[in-house]
Structures are given as C-alpha cells and as structure tokens.
Amino acid sequence: MSTTNLPGHSAPRYDYVVSVPLEAGDSRAALEAQLGGTVVTWPGSDCMDETDCVALLGFNRSPAAMQALSTTATRPVFIERNKDVFSGGGVLTASMGGSRSIWASGDIQAWAGGSRSIWASGEYSFLPQNTALWSKINLQAAQALAPNLGAGVTVAVIDTGLDLNHSAFQGSLSDPSTWYDFYAGDALPQDEGTLGTGGYGHGTNVAGIVLQIAPGAKIMPLRVLGPDGSGDVSTIAQAILWAAAKGAGIINLSLGSTENSKVVQDAINKVTAKNVLVVSSAGNANSNKITYPAALAADDNAADFSLSVGSVDLSDRKSSFSNYSDKLEVVGPGENVYAPAPGELMAAWSGTSMAAPMASGALALALGQPIKVKLKDLENTLINSADDVYANNLNKAYKGRLGEKGRLNLTAFLRASLK
C-alpha cells in the first residue's frame, strides 16, 4: 500500500473478477498457479466457513477464455465483469447524472470557523441556498431533537474521494489511518479531475451533504470511482469491507450498476451482519427499475440494514431523472443540492446520489443519540415515518414506486426513534 498520493494513477484493473472458495492448504501463489489471474483479495484469519473463505482473483482475458475457466476449474467459481461496471448515481454522464452550478462567492468561513449558528431566523446559515431543501425534510427541528448532531458516528462515503483540504471537512474526517484510495492504490482518497468534467467533485458533494444533516458525524473517505465517475466491482467490494473493519457505522453508496454484482452484494451482506447500515442511491435513468445494490435493499438477506433512496423535487414530484420501482423504499429532495466542491468552492448537484446522503445523515443523527428502537428496525422507522408523496396527485403514474410512503421527514423519524 502506498502512503503517498499518486495523482492520475490507477491501481491494476481487471476485466473480470472471479470468486473462488478456498480449500485447505490453499495459498495465494498456489491459487494463481492453478487458475491463472492475480489475487485481488484474500480472506482474513477470521473466516469460519466456505461462505466467508473466498478469495477474489482478477483476470484480463477474452470472454471465451473466461467461459473456458468456468468449465475447467477444479472447484466451483463465480465469474463477473469487473471494470467500469459501477458509476456514480447509477448512470455515467458528463455531469454525474444531474445539473451542476458553481457558487464561488459564498462564505467559506461558515464552514471553517464554526462560530455561526447553523440556523438563524429559519434560514440555513451555512448555505442559504439549501434552506428550502432542508425545510422540506424538517432538518431544523430534527437537529434540535438530536443535539449531538451525529457525534460519535462514522459515515463511510464510498465514492470519487473528496477534497481532503476543503475547509468544510477540517475536523470532520475520520482518522487518516482509516482512509484509502482503492482506485489509485494509495492512502489519500483525494477527489481528482477537472472541474465540471465527469465525476470530479461528486464525492465531495456527497460528503458535504452528510455533514449538513449531521454536522457532528465523522466522514471516512474511500475512493473507488475514477475522474469519469466509473468504478470496478472488486474495489467497491473491498471498500465496503474496509469501511466496516475500520469502524464505520453507516456506509453511503451514491453509485450503482444495472448489473447485479454477487461480489458487491456478498460484501454488503457481510457488513450488515455486523450491524453496519448501508444506504444506496436508486439511479438516474428515469427507469422503472432501480440500480444495484439499491434494488436488493428491500429483499436481500441484509434487508433490515440496507436502504434504497430515490429523488423528488421540492413539490414532492418525482425528479425527472430518478429511477422508480416497487422495490424503492424512500425518496429525498435530490435536486440542486449545494455542498462543498473541490478548490474551496461550493456547487449544486442533482441526482439520487444527493438524496442518499440525506438518509445517511438522518441515520447518523439518530445513532448520535440514545434510540428506543432496535438497530435493525432503524431504517424501517425512517421509511415508515416518511411523508406521503402520492396524496398530491403529482405522482399518479408512480403509485407505490417512490417508496412505501415517500419523502424523508427527519423530525417524524427522530420522534419515532429516539428515547
């Protein structure tokens, strides 16, 4: 592992990743010699059975050669496409699936100084542009109900990295020993790229949204997406396992794929079995099918600890870009959400990627306080306390496909959750 930042660098990437159940006597070298490929991950000493004792190998071979491997291997193997299977928000576009506008004239000191009140006369003082958004989900009252503001809770943001030097994040990041850049293979998950191009700034925005909801929480930055916003199955799975091992209580995945990844889902199942909450965005293709892993949040083995999030506008109308499905569990106001941008700037982004960290922040607010519900029921409490988005006649075409009830209501959620 490199301890220095490697800007513009990427770690070895593979076209395919293969899950291999380990047998007695296996070693990395022996497995590579037997199957070919390169060991990407190796289980720790705590694996207890064949479900846990699985290695991942990376391959750069033709589809025909991979098909041959599946029939000639002396043990069962599971083969997946790996490279660029995931993208931020579920759909890779030049602007990460949404609009983006720079606001460079704001009061940066509102982030760095900490002396200003979060709310003043009903206005969100840090970023007045978000006042209507936060009023919609009752954030002011919610922060009054949860005065610890998420203190003691770590939220892993698995994304494009973030601007580690931005004033917004000083004092709000986890210990540097918990950071990692899985995309570049170094210890500094710095958001990289050209402003306004591809995915650059996406993770910075997502982390900034979490902190606006729960300012006392800590962000664990983990980079898995490149400057274009795309990423690999193997690195995302590694980051999920890393986050749980390093102390994250909540994992935010503002990314997705149209393909169901067993490797990623297995990682989610492992961490949720350890009581880590996972929040995933639903995707931005305006499709009647949400992206993975969000699509499995409601019915996989980890359902009690996984949550899927879509987007609505300030009228509670489905956002034009948001995916929808009877599997979608909740929505948030994900349009034109202002947050930090690289280079001491602020920027507004739109996407289900922006709604997901609102839910992650809400969960952090709850976990920063004594709760009266079981941890496994916390996300269901968030779902069941949402405001009805079907009563306004704006979403007739999407009845039952924008969550069981609809849009986040943080005050109702905390009243139902806190002691």
matplotlib code that plots the C-alpha trace (Angstrom):
import matplotlib.pyplot as plt

x = [0.0, 1.4, 1.4, 1.9, -0.8, -0.5, -2.5, -3.6, -2.7, -4.9, -4.1, -4.2, -7.6, -9.1, -11.8, -13.2, -13.2, -13.6, -14.8, -13.0, -14.0, -10.8, -9.8, -7.4, -3.8, -4.6, -2.1, -2.1, 0.7, -0.8, -4.2, -2.7, -0.7, -3.8, -6.3, -4.2, -5.1, -4.0, -5.2, -7.1, -8.4, -7.7, -9.8, -8.6, -7.9, -11.5, -13.2, -15.3, -16.8, -16.9, -19.1, -16.5, -13.4, -13.5, -10.7, -11.1, -8.9, -8.6, -8.3, -7.7, -8.8, -11.3, -14.9, -14.2, -11.3, -13.3, -16.1, -13.5, -12.3, -15.7, -15.8, -12.1, -11.7, -11.5, -13.8, -16.9, -16.0, -18.2, -17.2, -18.3, -17.5, -15.4, -14.1, -16.4, -19.5, -20.5, -20.9, -21.8, -25.6, -26.1, -25.7, -22.5, -22.9, -20.7, -22.3, -22.8, -26.5, -27.5, -27.1, -24.1, -23.6, -20.7, -21.3, -17.9, -18.9, -20.3, -18.9, -16.3, -15.7, -19.1, -17.6, -14.2, -15.0, -17.7, -18.8, -22.0, -25.3, -26.5, -29.9, -30.7, -34.4, -35.3, -32.6, -29.9, -27.0, -24.2, -25.7, -28.8, -29.4, -30.4, -32.9, -35.9, -34.5, -33.8, -37.1, -38.8, -37.4, -37.7, -34.0, -34.0, -36.4, -34.6, -31.3, -32.9, -34.2, -30.8, -28.4, -25.4, -25.7, -24.3, -21.3, -19.6, -20.9, -18.7, -20.2, -18.1, -18.5, -17.5, -17.3, -14.8, -13.0, -13.2, -11.3, -9.4, -8.2, -11.5, -12.4, -15.7, -14.1, -11.4, -12.2, -14.9, -12.9, -12.1, -8.5, -6.3, -5.4, -9.0, -8.8, -7.9, -7.9, -8.8, -8.9, -5.3, -3.9, -2.7, -3.7, -5.0, -8.6, -8.4, -11.1, -9.3, -10.1, -11.2, -13.9, -17.1, -16.0, -17.1, -17.3, -14.9, -16.5, -19.2, -17.8, -17.0, -20.6, -22.0, -19.8, -20.8, -24.5, -24.0, -22.3, -25.0, -27.5, -25.3, -22.5, -21.1, -20.5, -17.2, -16.7, -14.5, -13.4, -12.9, -12.2, -13.5, -14.6, -12.2, -12.4, -15.0, -17.2, -16.9, -15.5, -14.9, -16.7, -13.6, -12.7, -16.2, -16.5, -13.1, -14.1, -17.3, -15.4, -12.7, -15.3, -16.8, -13.4, -12.3, -15.3, -17.9, -21.5, -23.1, -21.9, -23.1, -23.1, -24.1, -23.3, -24.9, -25.0, -27.6, -25.9, -26.4, -22.9, -22.7, -19.3, -20.6, -23.8, -21.8, -19.7, -22.8, -24.3, -21.1, -21.1, -24.8, -24.4, -22.1, -24.9, -23.5, -26.2, -25.9, -27.6, -27.7, -28.9, -31.5, -30.0, -30.7, -32.1, -35.8, -36.3, -38.9, -36.0, -33.6, -29.9, -27.9, -27.2, -30.3, -32.5, -31.8, -32.1, -35.7, -35.5, -31.9, -30.5, -29.4, -32.8, -33.1, -29.8, -30.0, -31.9, -32.6, -33.2, -34.7, -35.3, -38.2, -38.3, -39.5, -43.1, -42.6, -42.9, -40.7, -37.5, -37.3, -34.1, -34.9, -35.4, -38.5, -39.7, -41.9, -38.5, -37.7, -38.0, -37.8, -37.1, -35.4, -35.3, -32.3, -32.3, -29.9, -28.3, -25.4, -22.4, -18.6, -16.8, -13.0, -10.9, -12.7, -15.8, -19.4, -21.5, -25.0, -25.6, -28.8, -29.3, -30.4, -26.7, -27.7, -30.8, -28.9, -26.6, -29.6, -30.8, -27.3, -27.1, -30.5, -29.4, -26.3, -28.4, -30.4, -27.3, -25.7, -28.5, -30.0, -32.5, -35.6, -35.9, -33.7, -30.9, -32.3, -35.5, -34.0, -34.1, -37.7, -38.6, -37.1, -39.2, -42.4, -42.1, -41.8, -44.3, -46.9, -45.9, -48.9, -51.6, -50.6, -51.7, -48.4, -47.2, -50.2, -48.0, -45.7, -48.0, -46.2, -42.9, -41.5, -41.2, -43.8, -44.8, -42.4, -40.2, -37.9, -39.3, -36.4, -38.5, -41.0, -38.2, -36.4, -39.5, -40.2, -36.6, -35.2, -35.7]
y = [0.0, 3.4, 6.0, 8.9, 10.3, 9.1, 11.7, 10.5, 6.9, 3.8, 0.5, -2.6, -3.1, -6.3, -7.0, -9.9, -10.8, -14.4, -15.5, -18.7, -20.7, -21.7, -25.2, -26.5, -25.8, -23.1, -20.2, -17.1, -18.4, -21.9, -20.5, -18.1, -21.0, -23.2, -20.8, -18.0, -14.4, -12.3, -12.5, -9.2, -10.1, -12.8, -13.5, -12.8, -15.4, -14.9, -16.7, -19.5, -21.4, -21.7, -18.6, -16.4, -18.1, -16.7, -15.1, -12.8, -13.1, -10.6, -11.6, -9.8, -12.5, -12.8, -13.7, -17.1, -17.7, -16.8, -19.2, -21.9, -21.2, -21.8, -25.3, -26.3, -25.1, -28.0, -26.2, -24.0, -20.4, -17.4, -15.0, -11.4, -8.5, -6.1, -3.0, 0.1, -1.9, 0.8, 4.5, 7.4, 7.7, 4.6, 6.4, 7.8, 11.1, 14.2, 15.7, 12.6, 12.4, 15.9, 19.6, 21.4, 25.1, 26.7, 29.1, 30.6, 33.7, 32.1, 32.5, 29.8, 30.8, 29.5, 26.1, 26.7, 29.0, 27.1, 30.2, 30.9, 29.3, 26.6, 28.2, 31.9, 33.0, 29.9, 30.2, 27.6, 29.9, 27.8, 27.5, 29.6, 28.1, 24.9, 26.4, 25.2, 21.7, 21.3, 22.9, 20.3, 17.4, 19.3, 19.4, 22.4, 20.7, 17.4, 18.9, 20.3, 16.8, 15.3, 17.9, 15.7, 16.1, 12.7, 12.9, 9.5, 8.2, 7.5, 7.5, 6.0, 7.8, 5.3, 7.5, 9.6, 10.5, 14.1, 17.3, 16.5, 20.0, 21.8, 23.9, 22.1, 18.9, 20.1, 18.4, 16.3, 13.4, 10.1, 9.3, 9.2, 5.6, 4.7, 6.4, 4.6, 5.2, 1.8, 3.3, 4.6, 2.1, 4.7, 6.1, 9.5, 9.4, 12.8, 13.8, 14.1, 15.5, 18.7, 20.8, 20.3, 17.1, 13.6, 12.6, 15.2, 16.7, 14.1, 12.5, 16.0, 17.0, 13.7, 14.0, 17.6, 16.7, 14.1, 16.8, 19.4, 16.9, 15.6, 18.1, 16.2, 13.0, 11.9, 11.1, 8.2, 9.0, 5.9, 6.4, 3.7, 5.8, 7.5, 11.0, 9.9, 8.6, 4.9, 2.1, -1.6, -4.4, -5.5, -2.1, -1.3, -4.7, -4.1, -0.6, -1.9, -4.5, -2.0, 0.6, -1.9, -3.1, 0.5, 1.4, 2.9, 2.6, 3.8, 3.3, 5.6, 4.2, 7.0, 4.7, 1.8, -0.6, -2.1, -5.5, -7.3, -8.0, -11.0, -9.9, -6.5, -7.9, -10.5, -7.7, -5.8, -9.0, -9.4, -5.9, -5.7, -9.0, -6.9, -4.2, -1.7, 0.3, 0.6, 3.4, 3.2, 5.5, 4.3, 5.6, 8.4, 6.8, 7.6, 3.9, 1.6, -0.4, 0.9, 0.1, -2.4, -2.7, -0.5, -2.9, -5.6, -3.4, -4.3, -8.1, -9.4, -11.1, -7.7, -6.0, -4.8, -2.9, -1.7, 1.2, 2.4, 6.1, 7.9, 11.6, 14.1, 17.9, 20.5, 19.8, 16.1, 15.3, 12.5, 14.0, 13.7, 11.6, 9.4, 5.7, 4.3, 0.8, -1.1, -2.0, 1.6, 2.4, 6.2, 9.4, 12.7, 16.1, 15.5, 18.5, 21.4, 20.4, 22.8, 21.4, 21.8, 21.5, 21.0, 24.1, 25.9, 26.2, 25.2, 23.5, 22.3, 18.8, 16.9, 13.2, 10.3, 10.5, 13.6, 12.1, 9.1, 11.0, 12.9, 9.5, 8.6, 11.8, 11.2, 7.8, 9.4, 11.9, 9.1, 7.0, 10.0, 9.8, 7.0, 5.2, 3.3, 1.1, -1.8, -1.0, -3.5, -1.5, 1.9, 2.1, 0.8, 3.5, 6.0, 4.5, 4.4, 8.0, 9.4, 11.9, 10.7, 11.7, 10.1, 12.4, 15.4, 13.9, 14.7, 11.1, 9.1, 7.3, 6.2, 5.0, 2.6, 3.1, 6.1, 4.3, 2.7, 6.2, 8.6, 11.5, 11.8, 13.6, 13.8, 15.1, 12.3, 9.8, 11.0, 11.3, 7.7, 6.6, 8.5, 7.8]
z = [0.0, -1.0, 1.7, -0.8, -3.1, -6.7, -8.7, -12.0, -11.1, -11.1, -9.4, -11.6, -13.1, -14.4, -17.0, -14.8, -11.2, -10.0, -6.6, -5.5, -2.4, -0.6, 0.3, 3.0, 2.0, -0.4, -0.7, -2.9, -5.1, -5.5, -6.4, -9.0, -10.5, -10.6, -12.1, -13.5, -12.8, -9.8, -6.3, -5.5, -2.1, 0.4, 3.5, 7.0, 9.6, 11.0, 8.1, 9.6, 6.7, 2.9, 2.7, 4.3, 3.0, -0.5, -2.5, -5.4, -8.5, -11.3, -14.9, -18.2, -20.7, -23.5, -22.8, -24.4, -22.2, -19.1, -20.2, -20.5, -17.0, -15.6, -17.0, -16.5, -12.9, -10.4, -8.0, -8.4, -9.3, -9.9, -12.7, -13.1, -15.3, -13.2, -14.9, -15.0, -14.0, -11.5, -11.8, -9.5, -9.2, -11.4, -14.7, -16.0, -17.7, -18.1, -15.1, -13.0, -13.9, -13.0, -13.2, -11.7, -10.9, -9.2, -6.3, -5.5, -3.7, -0.6, 2.9, 3.2, 6.8, 7.6, 7.1, 8.7, 11.6, 13.4, 15.2, 13.2, 14.1, 11.8, 11.7, 12.0, 11.8, 10.0, 7.4, 7.0, 7.6, 6.3, 2.8, 2.5, -1.0, 0.8, 3.2, 1.2, 0.8, 4.5, 5.5, 3.3, 5.3, 8.7, 9.3, 11.7, 14.1, 13.7, 14.7, 17.8, 18.6, 18.1, 19.7, 19.4, 15.7, 14.9, 17.2, 17.7, 14.3, 11.3, 7.9, 5.1, 1.8, -0.9, -4.0, -6.0, -2.9, -1.6, -1.4, 1.7, 2.1, 1.8, 4.8, 5.1, 6.2, 8.6, 11.9, 10.4, 8.9, 10.5, 11.5, 8.3, 9.1, 8.1, 4.6, 1.4, -2.3, -3.8, -7.3, -7.2, -4.7, -2.2, 1.2, 0.1, -1.3, -3.0, -5.4, -8.8, -12.2, -14.0, -12.5, -14.5, -16.2, -15.3, -11.7, -10.3, -7.1, -6.8, -3.6, -2.2, -2.6, -1.2, 2.0, 2.4, 2.3, 5.1, 7.2, 6.6, 8.0, 10.8, 11.5, 14.4, 12.4, 11.0, 7.3, 6.3, 2.7, 0.5, -3.2, -5.7, -8.7, -11.2, -12.5, -15.1, -12.3, -13.1, -10.9, -10.6, -8.7, -6.9, -5.5, -4.3, -2.5, -0.9, 0.3, 1.8, 3.9, 4.8, 6.0, 8.4, 9.6, 10.3, 12.3, 10.0, 11.4, 8.1, 4.5, 1.8, -1.7, -4.1, -7.0, -8.8, -11.6, -14.0, -13.3, -10.0, -8.6, -6.4, -5.2, -4.0, -2.5, -0.6, 0.8, 1.8, 3.4, 5.5, 6.9, 7.6, 9.5, 11.7, 12.2, 9.7, 7.9, 4.1, 2.1, -1.8, -4.5, -6.9, -10.2, -12.6, -15.8, -15.3, -15.4, -13.8, -12.3, -9.7, -9.8, -7.8, -4.9, -4.1, -5.9, -3.3, -0.3, 0.4, -0.1, 0.3, 3.3, 4.7, 4.2, 7.8, 7.4, 3.8, 2.3, -1.2, -2.0, -5.0, -5.7, -5.8, -6.3, -3.8, -4.8, -4.0, -7.7, -8.9, -10.2, -14.0, -13.7, -10.8, -11.2, -9.6, -8.6, -6.2, -4.6, -3.9, -0.2, 0.3, -1.6, -0.8, -2.4, -4.6, -7.0, -6.9, -3.5, -2.6, -0.9, -1.0, -4.3, -4.8, -4.5, -1.7, -3.8, -3.4, -6.1, -6.6, -8.0, -8.8, -8.6, -6.5, -5.4, -3.5, -1.9, -0.5, 1.8, 3.3, 4.5, 5.7, 7.6, 9.2, 10.4, 11.8, 13.7, 15.3, 16.1, 17.9, 20.4, 22.6, 20.5, 21.6, 18.5, 17.7, 15.3, 12.8, 12.8, 12.4, 8.6, 8.6, 11.0, 8.6, 5.8, 7.8, 9.1, 5.5, 4.2, 1.6, -1.9, -3.5, -2.0, -4.1, -7.4, -8.9, -8.9, -10.1, -12.7, -9.9, -7.2, -4.9, -6.8, -4.8, -1.5, 0.8, 1.8, 0.2, 1.1, 4.1, 7.2, 9.7, 12.6, 12.4, 12.1, 15.2, 17.2, 16.4, 17.0, 20.0, 23.7]

ax = plt.figure().add_subplot(projection="3d")
ax.plot(x, y, z, "-o")
ax.set_aspect("equal")
plt.show()
